[in-house]
Amino acid sequence: MKWTDVRLIAIELAEAHPEVDPKTIRFTDLHNWVMALQDFHDDPKHSGEKILEAIQAAWIEEVE
């Protein structure tokens, strides 16, 4: 996975952290959790606020 795989990342995060409300997550935590996903292989510097917002929005959709 890469940063552009927003939907797939959101699904993986929802499965890895079912107890977390994605509406309340800090972007620093979100960034770290994405980097920790087993199938994630991208440069940490390629993320930004817009990508993290998109991942968060997809995660919120996933759990609703």
PyMOL commands that set and color helices and strands:
alter all, ss='L'
color gray80, all
select helices_A, chain A and resi 6-16+22-24+27-36+44-46+49-63
alter helices_A, ss='H'
color red, helices_A
deselect
rebuild
show_as cartoon
